[in-house]
Amino acid sequence: MPDVRELVHHHKSGIARQLTGIAARAGAAGPERLGRQPAVLLEGATALSTSLGSPCPRHVPLRPPAY
C-alpha cells in the first residue's frame, strides 16, 4: 500500500498539473508559474479550513475583530 506522503504528493502534484495545463491552454506566458499560484491558494484555503474547523472558510465574512 502506498505511503500517505506518496498519496498526498500524487494528489497535490496532479492538481498543480491540471492548473498548469489550464494556464498553458489559455496561452499564459509562464504556465508553470501561473498554474502553481492557484494551487498555493487552494492549499492555503485547505489549511485554513482545517485550522478553523470549517468546511468552507471562504464563506466566513472578513470583518475586523471586535474589541
C-alpha positions in Angstrom: 0.0 0.0 0.0 1.3 3.5 -0.8 2.7 5.7 1.9 0.5 8.6 2.9 3.2 11.0 1.7 3.1 9.4 -1.7 -0.7 9.7 -1.9 -0.6 13.4 -0.8 2.2 14.1 -3.3 0.4 12.4 -6.1 -2.8 14.3 -5.4 -1.3 17.7 -5.0 1.0 17.4 -8.0 -2.0 16.3 -10.0 -3.9 19.4 -9.0 -0.8 21.6 -9.9 -0.5 19.8 -13.3 -4.2 20.4 -14.1 -3.9 24.1 -13.2 -0.7 24.4 -15.2 -2.4 22.8 -18.2 -5.3 25.2 -18.0 -2.8 28.1 -17.9 -1.0 26.7 -20.9 -4.2 26.2 -22.9 -5.1 29.8 -22.1 -1.9 30.9 -23.6 -0.1 32.1 -20.5 3.5 33.2 -21.0 4.6 31.3 -17.9 2.1 28.5 -17.4 4.1 26.6 -14.8 4.3 29.6 -12.5 0.8 30.7 -13.2 -0.6 27.2 -12.7 1.1 26.9 -9.3 -0.3 30.2 -7.9 -3.9 29.0 -7.6 -2.6 25.7 -6.2 -0.9 27.7 -3.4 -4.2 29.5 -2.8 -6.1 26.2 -2.7 -3.5 24.8 -0.3 -3.9 27.8 2.0 -7.7 27.5 1.9 -7.4 23.9 2.8 -5.1 24.6 5.7 -7.4 27.4 6.9 -10.5 25.3 6.8 -8.6 22.6 8.9 -7.4 25.2 11.4 -10.8 26.8 11.8 -12.8 23.6 11.7 -14.8 25.0 8.9 -15.5 23.1 5.7 -15.7 26.3 3.7 -13.7 29.2 5.2 -14.4 31.5 2.2 -18.0 31.8 3.3 -16.9 33.3 6.6 -17.2 37.1 6.2 -14.0 39.0 6.6 -14.6 41.5 9.4 -12.2 43.2 11.8 -12.2 41.7 15.3 -14.5 43.3 17.8 -12.7 44.9 20.7 
